[in-house]
Amino acid sequence: MIVVAAGSGTRLGEAEPKALVTIGGTTVLEHALRGVFAIAEPAQVIVVAPGARIDDAERLARGVAGAAADHVTVVAGGDTRQESVLAGLAVLEEGVEVVLVHDSARSFTPAAQFESVVAAVRATGGGVIPGLAVSDTIKQLDWTGAVERTVDRSQLVAVQTPQGFPRAALVEAYAAARDDYTDDAAVFAAAGKPVTVVDGDPLAFKITTPWDLRRAEMIAAEQAPGFAAVSAPAIRVGLGIDVHAFDAGAELWLGGLYWPGEPGLAGHSDGDPVAHAVCDALLSAAGLGDIGGNFGTDDPRFAGAHGDVFVCATVRLVTEAGFTVENVAVQLIGNRPKVAPRRTLIEERMSALVGAPVSVSATTTDGLGFTGRGEGVTAIATALLRR
């Protein structure tokens, strides 16, 4: 395991090199090494540190390693990331067959991510990188800065570390490298060697800016013993609101059900305000933005999609972020359709999709406003999550 910790971290705006910046009283490097030493399989751990801070890095690394301190080697890094990785490769012990290269700035990477990468390297015999699906809409710009095209994000992933490789193939790829690449997988692929992707983890984000550092401080505080009882609520509440106008030319989908004979609702997807409000409430409670940010209206994959597509995808995002859904309450506001005869069916359908109880109620606005004039329907949802 090569842990690259030699960067200066100028964008972080701190006086110390990034790896030695503290998060909740513990350095970035120590946080990163805690994940490394939590893996089940023993490994040689090589820390590539700033040349002027070798002693500090070795003291910190051995402190985290404890009884496994004999497995720790600390070397000075180079001027570039590739030079730093080469410095780590140069001190690999005999018998090491799989090499993981990890950025210490991804300090909260779970041990399970290291183990899944190792397993995938052994299974495939090639390079393996963890990645997260890209949720933002991606634009490609021309040389003037004008938007040239929208990139199909279904084929994109945001790459994380550790990146794993068979030792002999990685050493060969680095020996053949003539250009400067941004990650080890690029070096490996440039040598004509295969690279595959396994699922990443949101906790493996990279600390680059002051904003990232603040996020890291909050995570560290939440992981500290006793924090949940004092500062971090185990329960999170989110609110979601969705409004759609009637469209007589569309079919009505409401609460995950088809309503024959009723005018439909306008929208990029099926216009189901109950499903969409539930999604926004869940995302809000988990701190994951909103439905528009995660499933944009300019994404053709979601044109005409039914509410169950969004709800299931949202529940997956919430679960991956470390939450379980306790319950969701939805209030539907509008003159039509009459919800009472099918309320139980809506609750059953939405509860099945969410994996937790969903209660539904309905009301009108006594002829007032948008809904009172019969122009459309509003849904308001409240979600309760548990960390």
N, C-alpha and C positions, 0 to 999 in steps of 0.2 A: 504494500500500500504506500503510494507516494502522495504525501499531503503537501500541496504547493502553498506556501505561506510567505513568499518572498516579496510580494507586491508592496508598493509604497502607499497605495490607497489615497491618492491625491484628491479624488472626487469626494472622499468621505469628509475632508476638511478637518482632520485630526492631526495633532502633532506627532503621534506615534505611527509606525507602520501599521497597516490595517490589522494584521494578525495579532498585534499586541494592544489594540484598542479594547477597552473593557466594556462588557455588556452585563449590567447588574453585578459589577464587582469581579467578573470572570472574563478573561480575554477571549477574543474571537477564536484563537487557536485552541484554547482549552475546551471551549464549547464544541468545536469541530472534532477534537480527539475523543471526547466522551462518546460520540456516536460511533467512532472507529473502534474503540475498545469495548463497545457493547455487543459487537458481533460475536457469534458463537465460535467461529473458527479462528484459531491463533494465526497471526500474520506478522511479518516484519513490517514495521511502521517507519517510514523514512520521512522526516519533516525537512522540507527545503525552506530555509529561513533567510531573512536579510543577513548579509555577511557580517554587518556590524553588531548583530544581536543574536549571534549563535548561542552564547552562554544563556541568555534569557530564554530563548526558545527551548533549549535542552532542559533547563530547569522546569519549565512549565510542562513540557511533554512527559518527562519522567514522573512528574507529580501526578499527572492524570493516569499514567500507565500503572503506577504503584508496583505491585509484585511482578508485572510484566515489563518492567523498565529495561530488561536485557534485550527486549525485542525492538527497542527504539534506537534509531540512528538519525542524527541531525547533521545536515550539510548546508553549505552556503549556496544560495541561488545565483542565477545569472542576470543579465540585463533584460532578457526576454523570458516569456513563459517557457518556450521551447528549451532554452538553455537551462532553465531551472529543472525541467523534467529530465533532461539529459543528465544533470548532476545527480538526480535521484536514481536513474537507471544504472549509473556507474557503480553504485554501492549495493545493488541487489545481491542477496545471498544466494549461494548455490542451492538448487532444489526448488526455488520459486518458479512456478509455472504460469500463474495467473497474476497479472499486474493491474491494480486499480490506481487511477490517478484522480485525486480529489482536490477541489479548491477549498481551502480552509474558510473562505468567505461564505461558503454554504454551510454555516455552522450548525444548523439544526436538522441536517439530513438524518432521517431515522436509520437505525441499524438495519432494518429490514430492506432498505434500498441497496445497501452494500451487498447484502446476502443475495438479493435477487439478481444483481448484476453478475456476481461471481457464478451463480448457478447457470445463468444464460450463456456466459462465456464458455463454460464447460460443455454445455449442451450443443452450442453452435460451432465452436471452434473458431469463431471470428470476434470482431470487436462488438461491444455492446454499450449503448448509452441510454440513460433514462431520459424521458421526455414527457412534457405535458402538452395536451392538445391546445392549440391557439384559439382563444375565445374572441379576441378582438378582431375587428375587420382590418385587414392589412391592405394598404395602398402602395403601389410602386410609383415613384416620382421620376420625372425626366430631369435633365441637367439644370433646368430653370427652377425646379421646385414645384412644378405643376403636376397634378395627379395624372398619371399615364394610364393606369389600369388598376382594377381591384384584383388582388391575388386570391386564388382559391385556397382558403385556409384549411380545408379538409385534408390537404396534403402537407400541412405544416405542423411541426412540433417545436416547442421551446426546450432546448437541450439543457440538461443539468449534469452534475457529477455525483458519484464517481463514474468515470468511464473505464470500462474493463477490456483487457486484451490478453491474448496468449503472449507470454513473455517474448519468445523468440521472434514472433511476427512484429511485435511493437518495436523491439530493438532494431530490427531490420528496416522498418518503416522510418524510424528516426534517423538512421544512418543514411537513408536515401533522400531525406528531405532537403530541398534547396530553397524553398520559400518559407515565409513566416506565416503560420496558421494560427487561428484563434482558439482551437482546441485540439486535443489529441486524436479525436475521431477523424478530423480533417487530415492530419498527418497520415493516419492509417489508411484512409480512403485514397489519398493521393498516391499511395504505393500500390494501388490496385487491390486492396484487401477489403473484404465485406464488413459492413457495419449494420447492426440491427438495433431496434429501439424496444426498450421495455418501459412499463409505466413508471413515471416519476412521482414525486410527492410535493404538494404545495409548500411543505415545511423546508424543502431543499432550495429555497430562494437564495439569491446571491446578495450579500450585503455590499452595496456599491455607493449609495448616496446617504446623506443624513436621514432621509425619510426611511430608507431600509434599516438604518441603525435604530431608529425609534421603534420600528416594527419588531426588530429583534429584541429590544429591551422589554417590550410588552410580552413577547413569547417567553423570554427568560423569567420574567416575573410570574407568569402563569404556571411555569414549570417548577418554581421554587416551592419547597415544602411549606405547607400551611397557607399558601397564597389563596387557594380557592375559598378557604373558610373566612378570609379577611377581606380580600379585594376583588377576586375574579368570580363573578356570579356564575354558578353552574347552569342557570337558566337564562336563556336569551329570548327576547320577544321581537318580532318583526311585523311590520304593517305593509300591506299591498293593496293598491287601488287600481282598477282597470275599468275603462269606459269604452263602449262601442255603440255606434249608431246603427239603426236598423237598415237593412238592405233587402228589399223585397225579392231581389233576384238571387239571393243566397239561401242555402239551407241553414237552419238554426241548430247549432251545437252549444249546449249549455251544461256545465257541470259534468262534462265528459259523455253526455247523452245526446242522441239525435232526437229532435222534436219535429215530427212530421206535421205539415199543415200550418206551421208558424213562420212568419217572416224571419229571415236570417239576420246576422250581424256582420257589418263590414269589417274587414281586416286583412292583413297580409297573410295570416294563417286562417284558421276557421273562425276567428273572432270570439272565442269562448272566454268571456270575462271572468267566470269563476275560476277556470284553470289558470288563467294568466295572473289573477290577483293572488292565488295561492302560491304561484311561483315567486312573485315579487315579495310576498311575506316571508317565505322561506329564505330567499336570498338575502333579504334585509336583516333577518335575525342572525344569519351566519356571517354577515359583513362581506358578502360576495357581490355587491352591486345590485343590478336589477335585470329584468328579463331582456330589456333592449340591449344592454351591454354584453350579455352572454349569448343571446340568440338574435342578432341584428335583423332588422327588416329588409336589409339589402342582401341577405344571404338566401340564394335561391333554394337551398335545401329545405327551408322552412315555409316556402310558399304553399299555402293550403294545408299545412300540417295540422293535425288535430291536437287538442289540448294535452292528451296523454303523452305525446312526444315530449312536450316541454316539461310536464310535471315529473316524468321519470328521469329526464336529464338533470333537472334541478335537484331532485332528491339525491341523485348520485353525487353532484357537486357538494351538496351540504354534508353528505356522509363522508366524502373524502376529506372535507375540512375538519372532521373530528366531532361532528354533531349527530345526535339522534333526534328525530321528530317526536315530540310528546303529543301534540294535538294541533289542529287548525280549526278556526271558526270563520265562517263566511257569511256575510250579509249581502243579499241581492236586493237592489233597489230598482224598481221599474213597474210599469203597469201590466206588462205581459212578458212572457207567458205566465200562466198560473202555476206557481211552483209547488203548492201544497200537495197536489195529487202525486207528484213524483219526487218529493223531497227525500224520502227514504232511499229511493234508488240513486239519487245524486250522492247522498252521503255514503252509500255502500260503494259506489263507483270511485269516488274521490278518496275514500279511506283505503281502498285497495291499491290505488296508484301511489298514495303518499306513504303507505305502510304504517299509518297511525290514524286515530279517530279524527274524522272531519265532520263537523256539525254545520248545518246550513239553515239559514232563516231568510225570510223575504219580507219586504215592506214596500210601501209607495210613498210618494211625497205630496199626496193630496192635490195633485194637479199642478204643483209648482215646479218650475225649472225644466231642464232638459228631459229628465225622466218623466216628470209629471205631464209634459206635453206629448209623451209617447214617441219621442224621437230616438230613444235608445235605452240602454241598460247600464247600470253601474254595479260593480261588485267590490266589496271591501273585505279583506281577509286579514286575520291576525294569526300568526304562527308562534308556537312555543317550542323552543329547541333546548336540549340539554347537552352540555359539553361532555 
